Amino acid sequence: MLVKHFSHLVYEPKHSLEDADRQPAKPLDIIVHVALLALIPTLCGYYATVHLGWDLGAGVPFTLPAEQATIIAIASYIGFNIGVYAMGYGICWLAQTFDVKPNPMHCIELAAFTSVPLFVLGFAALYPVIAVNLMLGFVAVAASIYLLYVGVPIFMHIPKEEGFVYASWVVSLGMIMIIVFLGLSVFIFSWLT
């Protein structure tokens, strides 16, 4: 069911989110879809890091041995999954401020919807030029934030004005989570090298 909604996100995001709100996904569907989506950046990043090499603008492409890249890929995969569920929990936690009592799985479903552009960005790793990936990353982040601002009022059943404030808080929470995950990534990477 989620695949149908995900496919309509590109050209009918509001309609797709409204449909998803009317027909909430089953917990197993959410788990499977998040697990499959997290494979995109994991596998593409692994392939680019081991076989293609990243062009950092310094001349020689940067590669890693397969053993190190495997550890980083596994850690990334786990981090991507944890990130979606943590955002879903954060969305639920912030709901009490707005006197909303959503189903936690519905919050995780919203987090999964808003993370789709970021997961699809993983395909950009197959063209491992850091400048191109950064530009595409800005577009993916903008699309995710847009989906969040559209989706919060729909999924939480609150007015758009309150939804704007709510979504802004969620974006702030997401930025904090990104900083934490980046810090952990640097720690893991420095431990491996």
Backbone as JSON, one array per atom type, in Angstrom:
{
  "sequence": "MLVKHFSHLVYEPKHSLEDADRQPAKPLDIIVHVALLALIPTLCGYYATVHLGWDLGAGVPFTLPAEQATIIAIASYIGFNIGVYAMGYGICWLAQTFDVKPNPMHCIELAAFTSVPLFVLGFAALYPVIAVNLMLGFVAVAASIYLLYVGVPIFMHIPKEEGFVYASWVVSLGMIMIIVFLGLSVFIFSWLT",
  "N": [[0.81, -1.2, 0.0], [1.94, 1.24, 0.76], [3.73, 1.72, -1.3], [2.19, 2.61, -3.44], [1.36, 5.11, -2.44], [3.89, 6.3, -2.11], [4.73, 6.46, -4.75], [3.09, 8.43, -5.78], [3.93, 10.69, -4.52], [5.6, 12.46, -5.85], [4.23, 13.89, -7.91], [1.7, 14.47, -6.87], [1.75, 15.38, -4.02], [0.19, 16.32, -1.77], [-2.32, 15.09, -2.11], [-1.53, 12.42, -2.05], [-0.54, 12.21, 0.58], [-2.9, 12.73, 1.98], [-4.45, 10.51, 1.21], [-2.88, 8.51, 2.4], [-3.25, 9.17, 5.05], [-5.96, 8.64, 5.38], [-6.0, 5.88, 5.01], [-4.26, 4.3, 7.04], [-1.03, 2.77, 7.19], [-0.06, -0.65, 7.81], [1.83, -1.79, 10.66], [3.86, -3.7, 9.93], [4.13, -3.22, 7.18], [5.21, -0.63, 7.22], [7.66, -1.08, 8.5], [8.93, -2.83, 6.68], [9.03, -1.23, 4.34], [10.6, 0.97, 5.2], [12.95, -0.38, 5.78], [13.64, -1.34, 3.22], [13.88, 1.06, 1.77], [16.05, 2.2, 3.1], [18.09, 0.66, 2.16], [18.81, 1.71, -0.3], [20.58, 4.15, -0.18], [22.58, 2.91, 1.28], [23.6, 0.64, -0.18], [24.27, 1.87, -2.65], [26.08, 3.81, -1.79], [28.07, 2.18, -0.69], [28.96, 0.78, -2.98], [29.92, 2.92, -4.52], [31.96, 3.86, -2.87], [33.77, 1.73, -2.64], [34.19, 0.67, -5.27], [34.03, 2.7, -7.28], [35.05, 5.17, -6.33], [35.33, 8.3, -4.69], [35.15, 11.54, -6.0], [36.77, 14.1, -4.76], [37.74, 16.44, -5.57], [40.44, 16.63, -5.42], [42.01, 15.29, -7.17], [42.99, 12.33, -7.19], [40.65, 9.73, -6.94], [38.82, 8.99, -3.95], [38.85, 6.03, -2.18], [37.81, 3.17, -0.25], [38.92, 0.22, 1.49], [37.16, -2.89, 1.07], [36.44, -4.16, 3.5], [36.41, -2.13, 5.48], [34.54, -0.41, 4.32], [32.29, -2.04, 4.39], [31.71, -2.2, 7.13], [31.09, 0.48, 7.62], [28.88, 0.73, 5.92], [27.03, -1.03, 7.1], [26.7, 0.22, 9.59], [25.65, 2.64, 8.68], [23.24, 1.78, 7.51], [21.86, 0.82, 9.74], [21.75, 3.22, 11.15], [20.17, 4.81, 9.4], [17.68, 3.5, 9.57], [17.16, 3.73, 12.34], [17.06, 6.51, 12.47], [14.67, 7.2, 11.06], [12.7, 6.01, 12.69], [13.23, 7.33, 15.08], [12.64, 9.96, 14.36], [9.9, 9.66, 13.91], [9.09, 9.02, 16.52], [9.83, 11.44, 17.7], [8.04, 13.19, 16.42], [5.64, 12.27, 17.51], [6.15, 12.82, 20.21], [6.31, 15.61, 20.22], [3.67, 16.15, 19.69], [2.12, 16.35, 21.99], [2.35, 18.97, 22.81], [0.59, 20.29, 21.19], [-1.83, 19.34, 21.93], [-2.56, 16.92, 20.72], [-3.15, 13.52, 20.1], [-1.71, 11.32, 18.55], [-1.47, 8.15, 16.82], [1.4, 6.23, 17.44], [2.55, 4.7, 15.31], [1.47, 5.93, 13.13], [2.76, 8.35, 13.2], [5.36, 7.48, 12.68], [4.94, 6.6, 10.12], [4.49, 9.05, 8.84], [7.05, 10.14, 9.16], [8.44, 8.32, 7.57], [7.36, 8.9, 5.04], [8.25, 11.55, 4.68], [10.95, 11.15, 4.54], [11.5, 9.92, 2.16], [12.52, 11.41, -0.19], [15.16, 11.81, 0.69], [16.17, 9.23, 0.95], [15.98, 8.36, -1.72], [17.85, 10.02, -2.79], [20.12, 8.58, -2.4], [20.75, 7.2, -4.74], [22.23, 9.01, -6.16], [24.79, 8.65, -5.32], [25.94, 6.9, -7.03], [27.08, 8.39, -8.95], [29.77, 9.51, -8.07], [30.65, 12.3, -7.32], [31.47, 14.78, -5.24], [30.55, 17.48, -5.2], [28.31, 17.48, -6.92], [26.66, 15.67, -5.56], [26.23, 17.1, -3.19], [24.75, 19.32, -4.13], [22.46, 18.01, -5.14], [21.67, 16.94, -2.73], [20.8, 19.21, -1.31], [18.47, 19.76, -2.72], [16.99, 17.42, -2.18], [16.7, 17.61, 0.61], [15.17, 19.95, 0.75], [12.84, 19.03, -0.53], [12.03, 17.07, 1.3], [11.52, 18.62, 3.56], [9.44, 20.18, 2.56], [7.48, 18.16, 2.18], [7.09, 17.49, 4.84], [6.01, 19.87, 5.92], [3.64, 19.96, 4.49], [2.53, 17.52, 5.23], [2.26, 17.35, 8.08], [-0.03, 18.92, 9.1], [-2.04, 17.39, 7.9], [-1.69, 14.68, 8.79], [-1.76, 15.03, 11.56], [-4.14, 16.22, 12.01], [-4.7, 18.99, 12.44], [-5.07, 22.61, 12.32], [-3.68, 24.48, 9.51], [-2.05, 26.63, 10.31], [-1.2, 25.97, 12.92], [0.01, 23.62, 12.19], [2.17, 24.53, 10.71], [3.85, 25.64, 12.67], [4.26, 23.38, 14.26], [5.51, 21.66, 12.38], [7.82, 23.14, 11.99], [9.08, 22.85, 14.44], [9.57, 20.13, 14.33], [11.38, 20.07, 12.2], [13.51, 21.4, 13.42], [14.13, 19.54, 15.42], [14.9, 17.45, 13.76], [17.24, 18.54, 12.65], [18.89, 18.59, 14.88], [19.09, 15.85, 15.32], [20.47, 15.1, 13.0], [22.94, 16.32, 13.41], [23.83, 14.87, 15.64], [23.97, 12.27, 14.52], [25.88, 12.73, 12.52], [28.1, 13.34, 14.1], [28.45, 10.85, 15.38], [29.03, 9.36, 13.11], [31.49, 10.45, 12.28], [33.03, 9.69, 14.46], [32.93, 6.86, 14.25], [34.1, 6.53, 11.7], [36.66, 7.61, 12.13], [37.59, 5.82, 13.99], [37.81, 3.55, 12.45], [39.86, 4.1, 10.63]],
  "CA": [[0.0, 0.0, 0.0], [2.79, 2.42, 0.83], [4.37, 1.95, -2.6], [1.25, 3.44, -4.21], [1.44, 6.47, -1.92], [5.22, 6.83, -2.4], [4.86, 6.77, -6.17], [2.34, 9.65, -6.07], [4.51, 11.81, -3.79], [6.3, 13.38, -6.75], [3.36, 14.79, -8.66], [0.52, 14.8, -6.08], [2.13, 15.11, -2.62], [-0.88, 16.54, -0.8], [-3.31, 14.03, -2.32], [-0.91, 11.18, -1.6], [-0.52, 12.22, 2.04], [-4.29, 12.61, 2.44], [-4.8, 9.09, 1.06], [-2.16, 7.74, 3.42], [-3.87, 9.45, 6.34], [-7.25, 7.93, 5.42], [-5.74, 4.45, 5.08], [-2.94, 4.13, 7.67], [-0.31, 1.54, 6.86], [0.15, -1.61, 8.89], [3.2, -1.69, 11.18], [4.8, -4.51, 9.16], [4.38, -2.5, 5.92], [6.12, 0.49, 7.49], [8.98, -1.65, 8.8], [9.5, -3.36, 5.44], [9.34, -0.13, 3.43], [11.75, 1.73, 5.7], [14.13, -1.24, 5.61], [14.0, -1.37, 1.8], [14.35, 2.4, 1.37], [17.38, 2.42, 3.68], [19.07, -0.07, 1.36], [19.25, 2.49, -1.47], [21.84, 4.86, 0.04], [23.59, 2.0, 1.83], [24.23, -0.13, -1.24], [24.87, 2.77, -3.63], [27.25, 4.41, -1.15], [29.1, 1.14, -0.59], [29.51, 0.54, -4.32], [30.7, 4.09, -4.93], [33.15, 4.0, -2.03], [34.71, 0.63, -2.88], [34.49, 0.38, -6.67], [34.14, 3.88, -8.14], [35.89, 6.2, -5.71], [34.7, 9.62, -4.6], [35.93, 12.66, -6.52], [36.72, 15.18, -3.78], [38.35, 17.61, -6.19], [41.87, 16.62, -5.14], [42.72, 14.53, -8.19], [42.82, 10.89, -7.09], [39.4, 9.38, -6.26], [38.94, 8.42, -2.61], [38.19, 4.73, -2.01], [38.08, 2.45, 1.0], [38.89, -1.23, 1.34], [35.81, -3.47, 1.22], [36.15, -4.48, 4.9], [36.04, -0.89, 6.16], [33.3, 0.08, 3.72], [31.2, -2.89, 4.86], [31.36, -1.77, 8.49], [30.43, 1.78, 7.49], [27.58, 0.5, 5.29], [26.13, -1.62, 8.11], [26.4, 1.28, 10.56], [24.76, 3.59, 8.0], [21.93, 1.16, 7.37], [21.23, 0.85, 11.07], [21.48, 4.63, 11.44], [19.03, 5.27, 8.61], [16.47, 2.95, 10.17], [16.95, 4.37, 13.64], [16.69, 7.89, 12.21], [13.24, 7.31, 10.7], [11.88, 5.71, 13.86], [13.45, 8.4, 16.05], [11.84, 11.11, 13.91], [8.51, 9.32, 14.19], [8.91, 9.2, 17.97], [9.89, 12.88, 17.96], [6.78, 13.78, 15.96], [4.65, 11.92, 18.54], [6.49, 13.5, 21.44], [5.93, 17.01, 20.06], [2.22, 16.25, 19.55], [1.48, 16.72, 23.25], [2.33, 20.42, 22.88], [-0.55, 20.77, 20.42], [-2.99, 18.57, 22.4], [-2.89, 15.9, 19.73], [-2.74, 12.2, 20.56], [-1.66, 10.45, 17.36], [-0.96, 6.79, 16.92], [2.85, 6.28, 17.15], [2.86, 4.15, 13.99], [1.08, 6.95, 12.15], [3.87, 9.32, 13.23], [6.48, 6.85, 11.98], [4.56, 6.61, 8.7], [4.78, 10.41, 8.36], [8.51, 10.25, 9.07], [8.86, 7.54, 6.4], [6.99, 9.66, 3.85], [9.09, 12.73, 4.5], [12.33, 10.74, 4.29], [11.64, 9.3, 0.83], [13.5, 12.09, -1.06], [16.52, 11.61, 1.2], [16.59, 7.87, 0.59], [16.15, 8.31, -3.18], [19.12, 10.7, -3.04], [21.17, 7.56, -2.37], [21.13, 6.84, -6.11], [23.23, 9.98, -6.62], [26.12, 8.15, -4.96], [26.48, 6.17, -8.18], [27.89, 9.39, -9.64], [30.42, 9.96, -6.84], [31.3, 13.61, -7.35], [30.94, 15.36, -4.01], [29.82, 18.73, -5.48], [27.01, 17.11, -7.48], [25.88, 15.06, -4.49], [25.82, 18.17, -2.28], [23.66, 20.08, -4.76], [21.27, 17.16, -5.12], [21.28, 16.82, -1.33], [19.99, 20.38, -0.95], [17.15, 19.57, -3.34], [16.3, 16.36, -1.44], [16.33, 18.15, 1.93], [14.05, 20.88, 0.51], [11.65, 18.22, -0.81], [11.61, 16.44, 2.56], [10.92, 19.65, 4.42], [8.14, 20.5, 1.96], [6.55, 17.08, 2.51], [6.8, 17.6, 6.26], [5.09, 20.99, 6.13], [2.34, 19.57, 3.94], [2.0, 16.33, 5.89], [1.95, 17.48, 9.52], [-1.45, 19.24, 9.37], [-2.9, 16.31, 7.42], [-1.57, 13.51, 9.65], [-2.07, 15.36, 12.96], [-5.51, 16.77, 12.03], [-4.67, 20.31, 13.07], [-5.09, 23.67, 11.3], [-2.4, 24.72, 8.82], [-1.22, 27.56, 11.08], [-0.55, 25.17, 13.96], [0.85, 22.66, 11.49], [3.42, 25.2, 10.33], [4.69, 25.73, 13.88], [4.57, 21.99, 14.62], [6.5, 21.17, 11.43], [9.08, 23.86, 12.26], [9.69, 22.18, 15.59], [10.06, 18.83, 13.85], [12.6, 20.35, 11.42], [14.57, 21.68, 14.4], [14.48, 18.25, 16.01], [15.64, 16.72, 12.73], [18.58, 19.1, 12.54], [19.64, 18.11, 16.05], [19.39, 14.44, 15.08], [21.51, 15.01, 11.96], [24.22, 16.66, 14.05], [24.21, 13.72, 16.47], [24.38, 11.18, 13.63], [27.15, 13.09, 11.89], [29.13, 13.16, 15.11], [28.69, 9.41, 15.52], [29.68, 8.89, 11.88], [32.9, 10.85, 12.33], [33.66, 8.85, 15.46], [33.08, 5.51, 13.69], [35.05, 6.58, 10.61], [38.02, 7.82, 12.67], [37.95, 4.58, 14.67], [38.15, 2.55, 11.44], [41.06, 4.44, 9.87]],
  "C": [[0.86, 1.26, 0.0], [3.44, 2.74, -0.5], [3.49, 2.84, -3.47], [1.35, 4.89, -3.75], [2.8, 7.1, -2.23], [5.33, 7.25, -3.85], [4.13, 8.06, -6.53], [2.93, 10.87, -5.36], [5.09, 12.87, -4.71], [5.34, 14.38, -7.38], [2.06, 15.16, -7.94], [0.82, 14.61, -4.59], [0.99, 15.28, -1.63], [-1.93, 15.43, -0.9], [-2.78, 12.69, -1.8], [-0.89, 11.1, -0.07], [-1.93, 12.12, 2.62], [-4.78, 11.17, 2.32], [-4.15, 8.23, 2.13], [-2.75, 7.97, 4.8], [-5.2, 8.72, 6.47], [-7.07, 6.43, 5.59], [-4.36, 4.24, 5.71], [-2.34, 2.76, 7.34], [-0.22, 0.63, 8.08], [1.59, -1.5, 9.37], [4.22, -2.49, 10.37], [5.14, -3.84, 7.82], [5.38, -1.37, 6.13], [7.54, -0.03, 7.71], [9.67, -2.12, 7.52], [9.89, -2.22, 4.5], [10.52, 0.69, 3.9], [13.02, 0.91, 5.51], [14.58, -1.27, 4.16], [14.52, -0.01, 1.32], [15.76, 2.67, 1.89], [18.47, 1.67, 2.92], [19.61, 0.77, 0.2], [20.54, 3.26, -1.19], [22.95, 3.96, 0.57], [24.33, 1.28, 0.71], [24.91, 0.77, -2.28], [26.13, 3.42, -3.05], [28.4, 3.42, -1.02], [29.77, 0.93, -1.94], [30.4, 1.7, -4.76], [32.0, 4.2, -4.15], [34.2, 2.92, -2.32], [35.13, 0.55, -4.34], [34.7, 1.61, -7.56], [35.12, 4.91, -7.6], [35.24, 7.56, -5.78], [35.66, 10.69, -5.11], [35.74, 13.83, -5.55], [37.35, 16.45, -4.32], [39.85, 17.67, -5.97], [42.66, 15.79, -6.15], [42.4, 13.04, -8.13], [41.5, 10.58, -6.36], [39.66, 8.68, -4.92], [38.16, 7.11, -2.55], [38.55, 4.18, -0.64], [38.16, 0.96, 0.69], [37.48, -1.78, 1.66], [35.46, -3.74, 2.68], [35.7, -3.23, 5.66], [34.7, -0.35, 5.63], [32.09, -0.75, 4.17], [30.76, -2.47, 6.26], [30.61, -0.44, 8.44], [29.03, 1.61, 6.89], [26.59, -0.09, 6.29], [25.73, -0.57, 9.14], [25.45, 2.31, 9.95], [23.35, 3.04, 7.89], [21.17, 1.18, 8.7], [20.85, 2.28, 11.43], [20.29, 5.18, 10.67], [17.72, 4.77, 9.2], [16.15, 3.61, 11.5], [16.48, 5.81, 13.46], [15.21, 8.08, 11.89], [12.37, 7.06, 11.92], [12.04, 6.77, 14.94], [12.67, 9.65, 15.66], [10.36, 10.87, 14.16], [8.19, 9.48, 15.67], [8.92, 10.68, 18.32], [8.61, 13.6, 17.54], [5.69, 13.49, 16.99], [4.9, 12.7, 19.82], [6.08, 14.98, 21.37], [4.41, 17.2, 19.98], [1.55, 16.69, 20.84], [1.43, 18.24, 23.43], [1.1, 20.99, 22.19], [-1.83, 20.02, 20.79], [-3.51, 17.59, 21.36], [-2.39, 14.57, 20.27], [-2.73, 11.23, 19.38], [-1.18, 9.04, 17.72], [0.54, 6.83, 16.6], [3.23, 5.72, 15.78], [2.5, 5.13, 12.88], [2.16, 8.03, 12.07], [5.09, 8.77, 12.49], [6.19, 6.81, 10.48], [4.82, 8.0, 8.1], [6.28, 10.62, 8.2], [9.03, 9.48, 7.85], [8.54, 8.29, 5.11], [7.94, 10.83, 3.63], [10.55, 12.37, 4.23], [12.55, 10.14, 2.91], [12.61, 10.07, -0.07], [14.94, 11.89, -0.6], [17.04, 10.22, 0.87], [16.83, 7.75, -0.91], [17.44, 9.02, -3.58], [20.28, 9.72, -3.05], [21.63, 7.14, -3.76], [22.19, 7.79, -6.66], [24.65, 9.53, -6.29], [26.75, 7.36, -6.11], [27.23, 7.1, -9.14], [28.67, 10.12, -8.54], [31.29, 11.22, -6.97], [30.67, 14.4, -6.2], [30.13, 16.63, -4.26], [28.42, 18.44, -6.02], [26.11, 16.53, -6.4], [25.41, 16.1, -3.47], [24.67, 18.97, -2.86], [22.36, 19.28, -4.77], [20.76, 16.96, -3.7], [20.44, 17.99, -0.87], [18.58, 20.26, -1.51], [16.35, 18.52, -2.56], [15.86, 16.85, -0.06], [15.14, 19.1, 1.78], [12.76, 20.11, 0.25], [11.14, 17.55, 0.46], [10.94, 17.44, 3.48], [9.55, 20.07, 3.87], [7.1, 19.43, 2.32], [6.16, 17.13, 3.99], [5.79, 18.71, 6.53], [3.7, 20.71, 5.57], [1.7, 18.46, 4.77], [1.61, 16.48, 7.34], [0.5, 17.87, 9.76], [-2.4, 18.11, 8.96], [-2.88, 15.14, 8.39], [-1.98, 13.8, 11.09], [-3.47, 15.95, 13.12], [-5.58, 18.07, 12.82], [-4.72, 21.36, 11.97], [-3.7, 23.92, 10.71], [-1.48, 25.63, 9.61], [-0.47, 26.81, 12.18], [0.39, 24.15, 13.33], [2.18, 23.26, 11.07], [4.37, 25.27, 11.52], [5.16, 24.33, 14.28], [5.68, 21.47, 13.7], [7.85, 21.87, 11.63], [9.81, 23.25, 13.44], [10.28, 20.83, 15.18], [11.34, 19.02, 13.03], [13.76, 20.63, 12.36], [15.06, 20.4, 15.06], [15.29, 17.42, 15.02], [17.06, 17.23, 12.56], [19.46, 18.65, 13.7], [20.03, 16.65, 15.84], [20.49, 14.27, 14.03], [22.88, 15.32, 12.56], [24.72, 15.5, 14.89], [24.71, 12.57, 15.59], [25.68, 11.48, 12.92], [28.32, 12.94, 12.86], [29.47, 11.7, 15.32], [29.4, 8.86, 14.29], [31.17, 9.24, 11.87], [33.66, 9.98, 13.33], [33.92, 7.45, 14.9], [34.14, 5.51, 12.59], [36.48, 6.76, 11.13], [38.5, 6.58, 13.41], [38.42, 3.53, 13.66], [39.47, 2.85, 10.73], [42.27, 4.68, 10.76]]
}
